[in-house]
Amino acid sequence: MHPNLAFAEPRRARLPETARERLRILLIAKHVFWQSGLHHEDGNHAAYHREMREVLEGLGINLQLADSYEALFADPGCDFIFPLLNRGGFLNSEMLLPLLATRLGVPYLGATPILRGLSDDKHLAKLEAQSKGVPTAPWAIFRRGAPADAATLPAGDRLVIKPNASSASWGVRDASDTASAVKAIEEIHDDGHDAIVEPFLDGSDVEVPVIISGGQPAIMPMMLFEQADPAHLRTYQEKRDLVEREQKYSLVPLADSADPAVIDLIARHTRALATTYHPFDYGRFEFRYDASSGVVHFLEVNLNCNLWSQKVFGRSAALLGWSQSELIETILTESLDRHGLLGSGTRLAA
């Protein structure tokens, strides 16, 4: 662990009135002008962006709005950027807004472009976890343009194949034989992406939301995607509410079912990983937990992830007694303070 990095308890932060009046904040989100309902491709992501706009407007800040990268092709005339345009329709699009903001010299919410790249590349994130002694299942990376060598596939009766930089399980599929796995890899390559392959792990996903509190990472209450069928493979369509489905899983507090020793173990793994990515303002660390065996494996890191009230961060914040507005205000205030935009006006609540 980094000797100078402590870990805090999550505390609310309040935005000073002077900052509300003085700072010009630009929210860039694909669906920032969305009215209501589900988007035909992005599903509930559109509702999320609309909610974020309404929350920021409710904070009484000087808010500007944009829905494209072009907003940062020239000076946007703002003091701070709140970037939510993560899925831009091209490979590694998550890095573009931070890069454009860096080019302009405008502070922004979230991790630097290089850290975004490290976290979004699932292969590199697993290598980082491995270097920290955090257990991960065996995996193999198949870069686009290189042959899909079946000899390098990890062992397993059932393999999961997905784009190496996908989000919300976009493009995920499984295979039970070598030929099907190679075919899936080639299909992902044809779509313009690298592919990552790992054995399917029975169990449920543990989601660990981390924010910054007083300048240090703070772990919020962990959440569990509790699955009725441990062998079910969650899809993009399910996560975005684009398909009718039976209730195969539910998002519940991990503390309701897991042994405290398991929670402590996952917390230690999260702290080890967070040292690599700090400062990142907010992020979600994901693990696979098999309740029958107690085994925990690292899956991936999602920096600057979904903050919607109906997802992990919003539900975790509710366990702290925070409203969605208080969650977003805390994340925003901590980042503004980190960038030196608040002076001595930061107010932290107990």
C-alpha positions, -999 to +999 in steps of 0.1 A: +000+000+000+012+035-008+027+048+025+011+082+021-024+070+012-048+066+041-084+054+037-113+074+051-149+068+061-174+083+036-185+117+047-208+142+031-193+173+015-212+205+009-206+229-019-200+264-005-224+291-017-196+311-031-187+282-054-223+278-066-223+314-076-188+317-090-180+285-108-192+277-143-196+239-146-201+221-180-220+188-180-213+168-211-235+137-215-248+119-246-285+122-234-283+154-214-313+168-234-333+136-231-369+141-220-382+108-206-384+070-211-358+045-224-335+051-253-339+025-281-302+015-279-289+029-246-320+020-225-319+034-190-287+053-197-307+081-211-328+083-179-295+084-159-282+114-179-314+132-175-314+126-138-278+139-135-288+171-152-317+176-129-296+169-098-269+194-108-296+220-116-311+214-082-277+222-066-281+257-078-248+258-097-240+278-128-246+248-152-238+246-189-249+217-210-235+198-240-240+164-256-210+159-279-172+159-280-172+190-302-180+211-271-143+207-262-128+213-296-124+249-285-125+267-252-160+261-237-158+291-214-162+271-182-142+265-150-148+228-146-161+199-167-184+171-155-178+145-183-203+116-187-199+109-224-182+076-218-197+054-246-190+075-277-194+047-303-158+041-309-130+022-293-115+038-261-140+067-264-139+070-225-105+087-228-114+114-252-132+140-230-104+139-204-079+142-231-097+172-247-101+188-213-064+183-206-055+199-239-075+229-229-062+230-194-097+229-179-101+208-147-125+179-149-142+153-127-126+119-127-093+101-134-067+112-159-068+097-194-039+073-187-057+059-157-090+057-176-072+036-202-056+014-175-090+007-159-110+003-191-085-022-205-097-053-186-065-072-194-043-045-180-066-041-149-062-078-142-025-076-145-025-047-120-047-068-096-023-097-100+007-076-092-011-065-060-017-101-049-055-098-056-068-131-069-082-132-104-093-161-126-070-171-154-076-152-186-063-146-221-062-114-242-067-116-280-058-083-296-075-073-329-051-079-358-034-108-341-045-144-348-069-161-323-046-188-312-067-215-295-037-228-277-037-197-254-073-201-243-077-205-205-089-238-192-126-241-184-158-260-193-175-227-200-157-197-212-169-161-212-158-140-242-163-102-244-148-070-258-118-061-237-130-025-232-167-032-231-191-016-205-224-029-191-216-064-205-219-051-241-210-079-265-206-106-238-211-142-249-201-177-237-188-209-253-184-245-242-159-256-268-128-243-285-143-238-319-171-217-305-147-196-284-125-189-314-155-179-334-167-155-307-132-139-306-132-135-343-167-119-342-155-094-316-125-086-337-148-081-367-167-055-346-134-036-341-125-047-306-099-067-287-113-098-270-107-111-235-116-147-225-119-161-190-137-191-174-172-185-162-172-182-124-202-194-104-215-169-079-227-133-078-210-100-085-199-078-056-199-041-064-177-019-043-183+019-048-155+041-038-155+079-035-130+104-022-136+118+013-113+145+027-089+138-002-086+100+006-105+070-009-135+059+011-154+026+006-192+030+006-215+001+016-208-029-008-237-042-029-244-077-042-261-086-075-277-117-059-285-142-086-312-168-083-292-189-108-254-187-102-248-199-137-268-170-153-247-147-176-260-111-173-263-093-206-262-057-218-299-058-227-307-068-191-285-041-175-301-015-197-337-027-192-341-033-229-356-068-226-384-083-206-369-108-182-377-128-151-361-114-119-329-134-122-310-111-098-315-083-073-292-056-060-289-060-022-265-049+005-236-074+008-237-071+046-272-087+046-258-121+036-220-122+036-198-131+065-179-100+079-146-118+071-156-118+034-165-081+035-131-074+052-113-095+025-130-076-003-123-043+014-086-052+016-085-061-020-102-028-029-078-008-009-048-025-026-063-017-060-074+019-052-038+029-045-030+025-082-058+046-095-059+074-069-070+102-074-100+091-094-129+109-076-153+079-079-151+044-092-166+009-088-144-022-081-160-055-090-155-090-077-171-124-082-181-140-049-191-177-046-211-179-014-209-217-014-171-218-013-163-183+000-140-177-029-135-141-042-120-132-075-113-097-089-133-089-121-127-053-132-125-017-123-150+009-136-137+045-130-162+073-136-190+047-137-228+049-136-240+071-108-278+067-115-299+065-083-312+031-093-277+015-097-249+007-073-238+042-062-273+055-056-284+024-037-253+024-016-256+061-008-291+054+004-277+029+030-256+058+043-288+079+046-278+101+017-301+114-010-290+112-047-284+150-046-261+146-015-241+119-032-235+140-063-228+171-043-202+152-023-184+138-053-184+171-071-173+191-040-144+168-033-132+170-069-135+208-070-115+209-038-088+186-052-084+209-082-080+239-059-113+256-071-128+260-036-100+277-018-107+274+020-145+271+015-150+233+016-176+222+042-176+186+053-206+172+071-203+146+098 
